[in-house]
């Protein structure tokens, strides 16, 4: 079964169809209004024509003293100058007095009730011998007698004109739709020209050309935000690619050193027969390097899980004073060996955190401080409320200042302020990156400051 979704219509086709449909509807209503207006004009024109005929006949009937004085000549003058107009006069006994048509109009009196006076509402239409007529039946009274006048107008010319008008408007509507479709397609094609130009520029961007940026000043205003967003995306990709390249180089360097040590020591030990004690020393040395490798890989896996949101926190209310004192107990022997004092000051503040991860983060900071604190000096850990709902933990140690240019990068993996990258300690450059990941997993923030007096790492967490 094919579950693939149907491809959406192109932008050009969408716009062309929408514009064509809109223009067609508008032209259709204009056509209907025009035809309706012409029909109304013809109806009004015929009504005026019929009114003139009825008044002319009425005047002739009033001038005749008797019915015998009516002549065909005088009655024929009632429609002088009018074409396609027919009328018929009958007396009160429905006897024909005069008609100018070659057909009988008497049947019209059966289709409509005779009105006492001319009224537009009494006008009606009928067909006779494949022709359409519009007529009226009116009763007229003179001094001589009562009459019934039937007046009619042949509307065939009007109908032919309307049919021709409908055909013409139909052709105009069809032609307008075709022209509109072509014009809309051309307009959209031209309008999308800058977008095609951007597509060509984007196609040229490769992994080795991520520094290319599109110029938002050369595109229409509608595309400016898209270009800016694309440039921001390129900037983020460039940063990510650069970090990934550096990370690959860093991890290769960090893994190469212990592996080289293991290979070298093994080769040396195999170069000639050794005593059991010498073989044991080599194995212990290799084991240390392997443990370092194992820890490095474990830390990298943890960071990868953290960045992908796979770390589940087991939060609980914790007393910071108790947690820091427990960490001090763990580092007590190492601090005494290094001749460094550990000091804590601050209130017993409660936080909602994962105990294992929080201790891991503070242990990394304290271990880092011990590494760079000279003998006879003190490391101070301070807690204080930064706001009603947050607490700041500051780990401060004296020592040489960190150059400002290195401060923004200290929390990156494998970053070392010492660019020679020589291994001066047991650290692999992942401790601060892990600490930052732990703090951010707790929706906190970590920062670092350094001056001539000391270096301070500040962690901000939410209170319980």
Secondary structure, 3 states (H helix, E strand, C coil): CCCCCCCCCCHHHHHHHHHHHHHHHHHHHHHHHHHHHHHHHHHHHHHHHHHHHHHHHHHHHHHCCCHHHCCHHHHHHHHCCCCCEEEEEEECCCCEEEECCCCCCCHHHHHCCCECCCCHHHCEEEEECCEEEEEEEEEEECCCCEEEEEEEEECHHHHHHHHHHHHHHHHHHHHHHHHHHHHHHHHHHHHCHHHHHHHHHHHCCCHHHCCCCCCHHHCCHHHHHHHHHHHHHHHHHHHHHHHHHHHHHHHHHHHHHHHHHHHHHHHHHHCCCCCHHHHHHHHHHHHHHHHHHHHHHHHHHHHHHHHCCCCCCCEEEEEHHHHHHHHHHHHHHHHHHHCCEEEEEECCCEEEEEHHHHHHHHHHHHHHHHHCCCCCCEEEEEEEEEECCEEEEEEEEECCCCCHHHHCCCCCCCCCCCCCCCCCCCCCCCHHHHHHHHHHHCCCEEEEEECCCEEEEEEEEEEC
